[in-house]
């Protein structure tokens, strides 16, 4: 039979390990996994088009484009990422990446900066 002190130590160790695993799991998940982005073009493409923009494979059909990468890591800001896509694919009417939707003036700034 276990002593009360030993049982308390064991419970403490199990709890500490559980907290440690819980604390690191989101960080691991955030750093791994596939990248997915979406864009809508102001001028639709005539045929299916595929293009690499900054390490992301973009596939456009009509005015809809989907960007995917197995692993994508970038220190670029959300705006700079949009500018790269706009410069590579053309003027955008919609940009969605990393759980954020670019709208209004930000989208206009994105397209203007990409054009210059």
N, C-alpha and C positions, 0 to 999 in steps of 0.2 A: 504494500500500500504506500501511496505517496504521502509525504509530509505536507502540511498546509503551506509551509514556506516554499517548498519546491513547486507546488501547484500554482502558487501566486506568481512565482518567477516565470513559469512556463506560460501562463496566461499573459503576462506582461510582454514576453518575447513574441508570442503569436500576434498580439495587438500591435506591437511596434512594427513587425513585418507587414502586417496588413495595411497599416497607415503608410508605410514606406512604399509599398507597391501601388497603393492608390494615388499617392502623390506623384509617382513617376509615370504612371500609365498615360495620362493625358499628354504629357510632354513627348512621350514616344509616339503616340498616335498623331500628334500635331506635326511631327517632323517626317512622318512617313505617309505613304498612300499616294494615290493618283491625284493629279491636278486636273480640274475641269473649269472651263470658262465658256461664256457664250457672248456672242456679239451679233448685232443686226446691222447690215450694210445699208447705206443710203441709196446706193446703186447696186442692184442685184447682179451677180455674175451670170454669164450666159450658160456656162456648163459647170459641172462639179470642179472645184478648184481646191488643191491642197498646197499648203505653204507652211514652212517652219518660220516662226517668229520668236526669236529669243529663246529657243529651246522648247517651244510648245508647238506641237503639230496642229495646225488649223485646217479644218475641212469646211468649205462653204458650198452651199446649194441654194441658188436663188439669193435671197437676202439674209439667210440664216447661216451663222458660222458657229462651229463648236471647236474649242481648243482643248487638247488633252496632252498630258505628259505623264509617264510612269512615275517619275520623280521630278519635282520642280522646286528649286530653292533660289530665291532671289531677294536681294536687299532693296530692289526697286520699290518706290512708293506706288500706291494704287494708281495715281495719275500718270506716272511714268510708264507703268505697265499698259495703261490704256493708250497712251501716245504711241508706244511701239506697235500695238495692234492696229491702230488707225493708220500709221505710216505704212505698215506692211500689207494691210488688206483694203484700205480705203476709208472714206468718211463713215463714221458710225452713228446710228440713231439709238443704239442700246449697247451697253457694256456691263457684263456681270462676271465677277471673279471673286474667289475666296469668300463667298457668302455676302458680297456687297453689290448693290446695283448702283451704277453711276447715272445721275440724272441732271437735267436742267443745265445750269451754267457750267458745272464741272464737265459735262459731256461736250459742251460747246468749246470750252478751253482745251480739252483733250484733242479735239479735231483741229483746232486752230494751231496749236503747238506742233502737231504732227505734220501739218501742211507746210510749215515754215522751215 
